[in-house]
Amino acid sequence: TDRLIEVLWGYAPPASAENTLQTYVSHLRKALEPGRAPRAQHGLLRTRSSGYELGVPPEAIDAVRFERLARAGHDALPEQPGRAAEILRAANALWRGEALTDFSLELFAQSEITRLTELRIAAMEDRVEADLALGRHVELCSELSQAVTEQPQRERLWSQFIRALYRSGRQADALAAYTRLRTQLAEQLGIDPSPELVRLHEAVLAQRPDLEWRPAPQRLTRGPSSTTERSAEGEPLPQARAALAAYDWQRAYELFSRAEQAGPLSAEDLDGLAEAAFWSMRDREAQATWQRAHRAHLEAGQPRRAGVDAFLLTMYSLVHQQFAVARGWFQRLRRLLETEPDCLEHGYLFWAAMIMALLDDDREKCLAAADSTYEAGVRHGVADFQAVGLVFRGGMLIRQGRVEEGLGMHDEGMAMLVSGSLSQLATAQTYCQLIRTCYERGDYRRAHEWTQAAEDCFARTGLSSFPGDCETHRTAILINSGAWTLAEEVAHRACAATQYFDLRHVGQAFASIGDVRLRIGDLAGAEEAFAKAEERFAVSLPGRARLELLRGRPAAAAALIKAALDGGGLDQLARTWLLPDQVTIALALDDLDTARAAAAELASSAELYGSKAMHAAAQGARGAVALATGEDDPVPSLRRSVTLWQEAGSPYESARVRVVLSTALERAGRLNTARVQLAAARDCFHRLGARLDAETATARPEPPDRTS
């Protein structure tokens, strides 16, 4: 019932919420079972001690039927492609739109939407693979052309598209498709196609015979093996320790739990159970088990090991927004270690002190603690402390304007991460700090390079993917790079991963979804996503202000930006990314003084922090103000802005500036060049799916066709 009340009324339900919920349930029961006699037992919607249960057989749920068919089709694919295609078509026929489409922005639905959408795409890819094996390549070309447009980062679909084109006698189109993919990956993600796709491209160039279609040989379905190998069941505790060392979190959790049923676990094994519970998404059980391990270490006379558990409980409480609890465990950690001689466990104390100083916005104390963390790592040879100390000190220095020094520390910490020498927690925190700082500076290229380098390392250290809070920051970078489809997928994953413990990151993920919706022209979707973000105390600016401007309310947009800038709670780096929109909105209101002041502050920030994206934004603002006032030639600044946005990897922002540059060139009488810039902007908007921008650019009158 608590979850239902939260979904219906948010975090401030009325006093009558429980009674009203019971009324809703009564109406729902009548709708589900209209013929049920009064006082008869409820067959479908059953009351349970803590809420309600929908009692239906699994086969009555279309999602369950789909999963069973998708699994059966996948299993049949290697040896019976015809049967696989038939089964998978039946699976896909169960879909009637997007997963849980009525709840696309409801927090409770995010994990299931993400899971079902991934299964649906995988089932489609399996069905296409079956059709390719059956020689249906000509029919597939049109379908796959649409599929790679809708899912531009799915390399398996691109591989299938290229093979279908080649087998249809369209070698040139197959090569063009590969070039299109390579360009998109380079522009949006800063990466190259996978080795498998590179080999496919080489095979197309060489017209290798093995690319041609051949009928698949008919194979009989294998019967059950006459002999079954069984591994002997060993003692669960040694197996649990081995699974933990191999980062097999689920198996380690199950084995430790089984071992505990036979007798109490040692303090060390309780630590293992807590770690396995945490990384297998059993947060509350992890917290309770770390508390038990803390007591066990104290009873065994091991204050240092108890201190490590206190550190983990401090970090756990922080990410769950339990700040008072976090402070309590931090004080416990400090008391346990303050009388101990210098030891490696002091690194955990300095690490926690650094995070607590950040919480209190005490940057000098944070810098000192970061230094102490790093130095403890050097003294005791602990890579975790060195890397975390480096990236947090680097972030502080960057905010002070000591950019090159700070970036050097970031890169050194990330080099330690990709070498695989860090623990799971240090890996996650190091990456998250880097990605956050890259986003705040607009350093998208650096973020892409390190993300690509870190992906394999995450898998090696037992992390199945980027942690949810890291994915929140990664989403914003993907948006600026033009990878909007992937960005929205990642944002939904971030919501699902952080919904139970970190509402602030959930809010930021919703704000990113709103930004994507805004760019593709879905203003209603953007409004809903921004509202979800604001419910969770996340900042939806500048997106919310852009939405107001697009709806023809520039005064409201200006008021939003002004309130945020005048509020006094933002440092210079945080202010920077509100300034470009303040310039645009002020010019829409013909408020030239505000536009000049915002452009000047933006130029100052660009000089201080030095990223290409900031310089691009500053040059664009300067050119837009010059165009409006006639006080200077706007063309050089606007040209420089376009180039810098391209170098920063932000095609959408580059295209927006091209539209302004086209106007400036037309006014200067350079008409052919103006036409070229406007055409380039239109092409980019169409390619990205920026519907409103494309419509606006298309509706603009073409400059007369005269020599520039």
C-alpha angles and dihedrals in degrees: 000000000000091000092047091049091049091051093048101042108013121222098330106055120178120254089252094055097113094048092046090049090054089053091052091049090051091053091047092052091053090051093048097043108022093165097052113123118239113273091011116136114272110250104189111021106045129187116236130183094264101027142309137322128203104222107203130134114258093244089062090067115082093209091057092048090049093052092050092050093045090052092047092048092049091051092050095047100088097053107015109036093164093056090042092054091050094049094045093050088055089050094051091046089068091069118095099176136318121341112278088346094178089059101040093133100032110115095221091059101050100093093046093046090051093047097046094044091053091048091049093053092045090051090050090050090050091050091050089050089053092050091049089053088052093052098252093134097128093055091047098057096080094043093049092047088060093042096056089048091054095040103030096167097052101106093185089062090049090051090051091046093052092048092047091051093047094048089050090060094258102122094152091052090048091054091046090052091054091049090050091052093046091050093049093049092048094047099041105030105015092234139114127240116275119273089252092058092045089055090048090052090051090049091052091049091050093043089228114198093228089069091066118098119257125179110262112245114249112251130191117237109258115247123221115293115261090225127043121206113218125189113221115252108245132192108298097224099062089043091050091053091049092049090050091052089050092050091241091147100176094049092044091052093050093047095046089049091051091048091052091056088064095050145323117306122234119250090257092052091047086057088053093049091050092049092049090048093050097050091044089058098256094129101164093046089050090053093050092047094050088052090053091048090050091056092045093053091049091050089050091053095250106132093164093056089044087053091056089055089049088053092051091048090050091054092043091052092048095055089047090054090243094139099166090050090048091053090050093053091044090055088048090052092049094048092050095051105032093085095042119100117247108302138153091260088071085073089068090051092053091044092054091044089055093053092045090052089053089052089054091044089237100146097177091054089046091054092049092049091048089054091049091049092052094045091050088053092052094047094049100030095244112151093194093064093045095051096043092046091050098050095045093047089046091053092051092049092050091054088053091054096255088123105158093047091048094047090052090056092047092052092047092051091048091049087058089049096053091047086068095237097123131087121244094263094047091046091053095045095045093051094043093052092049095047092047093052092045090054093047091052095040089240094151098157093056090049092051093048094050093042090055091047093047099050096081091043092056090056092047092053095051100260110130092204142343110305115259096251090051090049089055091063092039089057093060091051092050089052092055090048093055096248091128100154091052091042093058091047090051091047091054089049090050091052091050093047097047103032095101099048116015117045092171092063090043088056092049090051091052090049088054091051087052090052091052092048089049093052094050091049099252097136095169091052091048091051092052093047094048089050089053090050093050091049086063094048094253122144111248095188138153087016095060091052091050089052091053090049092050089051090056097257104118094156091058090047091051092049091054094052093043093051091052094047095044095045094088096223097104128083120216095271092051091047093053100078093051092058100073090056091045088057093049094046094044091052090051087056093043088241096148096170093058091045092052093048093048092048091050093050090047091053089051092051091048090054092048099045099028106203120148091236091056092047089047091052092046093050091047091051092047091050093047092051091047090051091051097045102034088221095124142010104276097193101081093050093046093048090050090049092053091051094047093048089052091050090048090054098245108130096170095054090045091054092049090055090047089062091055090044090053090056092048092049092048091052089050090054094248093129104162091050089049089054091051093052093047092048091050090051092050092050091051094048091050092047093050095043094243093157102179094044090049092050092048093048092046093049092053112102113255114248110252113272102252133131111278 
